[in-house]
Amino acid sequence: MNIPFFKYQGTGNDFVFIDNRNHFFPLGNNSIISKLCDRRFGIGADGVILIENDTRLDFKMTYYNSDGSQTMCGNGGRCAVSFAKKLGIIDLKTTFNAIDGSHYAEINNDIVSLQMIDVSEIIINKNSVFAYTGTQHHVELVDDIDRFPVFEKGKEIRNQYKHPGSNVNFVEQIDSKTFRVRTYEKGVEDETLACGTGATAVAIAMHKTKNTTSNIVSINVEGGILEVSFSEKNGKYTDVFLKGPATFVYSGQITI
């Protein structure tokens, strides 16, 4: 089977995109997803994203982690907007469907601003914060993040949460509204260069714990810089936007 694909990346989070509006892609076959994402024997990516028609909105985005599990992906959503524009589905503004509901977005050249879900599920623990931003996130402040064992500690913490587990974000504060973040992602089961839902969780967690009073937070990830903005009232975060670059890398065809 020959599969045409497009490769995109958003601050180092990379994705294989497939235009599945004609429903040719074999759903439910996790081995195909894993092969496409394999960095030695496939294309190589953190996940696979299908773009499909939607009965109400501009399009539907379905995201698969490299192990075939489904979740919401913030950087994937931003790249999906860029891909939909490339396909001629949208122009500069869109509302599309994802696993966690509808998302509004705007695109300006290669910068995409994506509205995330409202966030009210925030749990402050002794040494960490848990937040749901479309998927589960553990947020923990650390010192000397360059030398921190992200893979080992991330894997350990990820497995402490009940099914389906949690992404794990380690954070170092740079200044009053800037944080550096490294993330261990479930489904990928490794550190990734960026995580959009993770950046969102970090910004909200840092505001919730009063490590910042700004409602516009800069998140420095391994693959670049993301910006998270929001409004907060009575502990609920609304008008949450994730902003950053979404870049086309290349296209091709692979035989599975």
N, C-alpha and C positions, 0 to 999 in steps of 0.2 A: 504494500500500500504506500503510495506516494503522498506526502503531506506537505503542502506549501506552508511556510511559517515566516514570521517576522520577529526579530529580536529587538527588545527595548530594554533600557535600564533607567532607573530613577535613583540617583545618588548611590549607585553601585548595587542596588537591588535589581537583579536582571530576570527577565521573563521571556518565555517563548509564547508568542501570540499566534492564534489561529482564527481566521475568519470562518466561523462555523454557522453562518446564516443559512446555509443550505443543508445543515445537519448531516454532514458526511463523516464527522469525527466519531469514532467508536467510544461511546460513553461507558463508564463502569469498568474500564480496563486499566487498572493502576500500573501494570507493567509497562504500558505505552508511555504513561506520564513519567515514570521513573527513567525510562530510556531516553526520552527527549531531554530531561534535565541532567542526565549523566554528563559530567564534564570531561570524561575520557572517551566514552563510547557513544555519546549522543551529541546534542547541540551544546548543552550546558546552561543551566539556569537554576534560580531559586524556586521557580514555579512555572506552571503553564496556565495561560488565560485564554478562554474561549470568548469570542464576541458573537452574540446571537441576537436575533430579532426579539423585540418585546412588544406585547400587545398594547401597552399603555405609554411607555417611555421610549426614549430615543434608541436604546439598545439594552441588552443584558450582558453583564460581565460574570463569568463563572471562573473562580480562581481555584487552582489545585496546587497544594504544596508538592514538593518533589516526591513525597511518599504516596500521593494520591488523595490525601485528606483535603477537605474543603474548608475554607474560612474566608474572612474578609482580609484584604490586603490594601493598605493605604497607598503605598507607592505603586502597586499594581493597578489600583484604581486610577491614579494620576496618569500612568502610562496608557491605560485603556482609553482615556479621553484623547490622548495624542494619536493613538492608533485609529480611533473612530473618526477623527478629523482626516487622517490620511486616507481612510476608506471613503470619505465623502458623506458619512452618515450625519455628521454635525458640522457646525461652523465654529463659533467662538464660545458658545455657551451650551450646556447640555444638562439634562437630568436623566440618569440611567439607573438600572436596577442591579442590585448585588445581593449576596446572601443575607446581609443584615438590613436590607431595605433600599429605599431610593437615595440617590446622592446627586446633589447639584455640583457643577464644576464650571470653571472658566479657564480658557487657555489663551496665553499671550506669548507668541513665538514658542519657545520650548519650556516655558514656565506654566505649570498647571496648579491652580488652587482648587482643592477638593473639599467640599463640605462633608465632615464626618458625622456620625450619629451623636445625639445628645448623650452626655455622660453623667450618670447619677450613682452608678454602682462603684463606689470608692471605699475601700477598707484600709484604714491606717493600722498597721501592726507595729510591733516594737522597733524593728529595724528595717521595715519595708512598707510599701504601699501596694495594694492590689487594685487594679482598675480594669473595667471592661470597655473597650473602645472599638468594638466590632469583633474582637477576639480577646482572650484573657492575657493580662500582663502583670508581671511582678516587677516592681521598680525598687531599686536598692542603691543608696548612696555609698560610694567607695572612695578610697584614697589611691592615688597613683594608678589611674586606670590603664595607662600604657602597659604596666607590668601585671595587671590583674589577670588571674587565670579564668578567663571568660568561659572557655569551653568546659572545663572541669566543674566549676561552680555552677555554671548555667545548667548543665545537664543534671546535676544533683538536685537543684531547686526545681527545675521543670518537672521532674518525676515525683516531687513531693505533693504536687497538686493532683486532685482527683481528675479522672478522665474528663475532658481531653487534654489535661495538663495546661501549662501556661508558658507563654514566652517570658524570657527573663532579661531585664534591662539593667545594666550596671551604669551608674551615673556619677560624674564628677562635675561639681559646680565650677564654672569659669568666672562669672561675674553675676551681677544681680538679675540678669535675664538671659544668661547664656549657659548652656550645659553641654557637656560632652557625653556621648552615649555609645555603649557597645552592647549588642543584643545577641542572645542565643535564641534561635527560633525553633519552636516545635514544628514538626512536619518536615523541616529541612534537617533538623537535629544537628545543627552546627551554628557557629557564629556567622552572621551575614553582615555585609557592608552597610546595611541600613534596614530600618523597619518603620514604615509609616504609621501603623497603628501603635507601635512602640514609642515613636517620637511623640505622638499625641498623648499617650498614657503618661510619659515622663513629664511633659509640660503641665498637664493637669495635676499630677501627683505633687510636683514641686510647688505649684500654686496652692494646692490644698494644705500642704504642710508648712506653708509660709516661707519656703526657701526663696520664693520670688513673689513680688506683688504685681508684676507686669502681666497684662493679658495678651501680650505678644512676646513669644519666647523663641529664642534661637536654639536649635538643636544641632550640634556638630556631631555627625555620624562619621563612620570610617570612610564613606564614599562621598562626602560633601556636606552641605548645609541645608537643613529644612527649617521652615518657620511654622509655628503653630500659634493661632490666635483663637480667642474664645470670649464669651461673656459668661459671668457667673452670678447666680442669684440663689440664695438659700441653699447653697451646697450643690446646685445643679448647674452643669456646664452646657451652654447652648451656643449656637452660631460658631461651632468648632470648625476651623479650616486648617488644612494641611497644605502647605505651599512649597514648591520646589521644582527642580528641572525634571523633565521626562524626555528622554532622548532615544531616537531611532538609531540602532546600531547597524543592522544589516538584515537582508531577507534571503531566503533560499528554499530548498526543497529537500526533504529527507525521506528515505525509504525505510518503512518499518516492516 
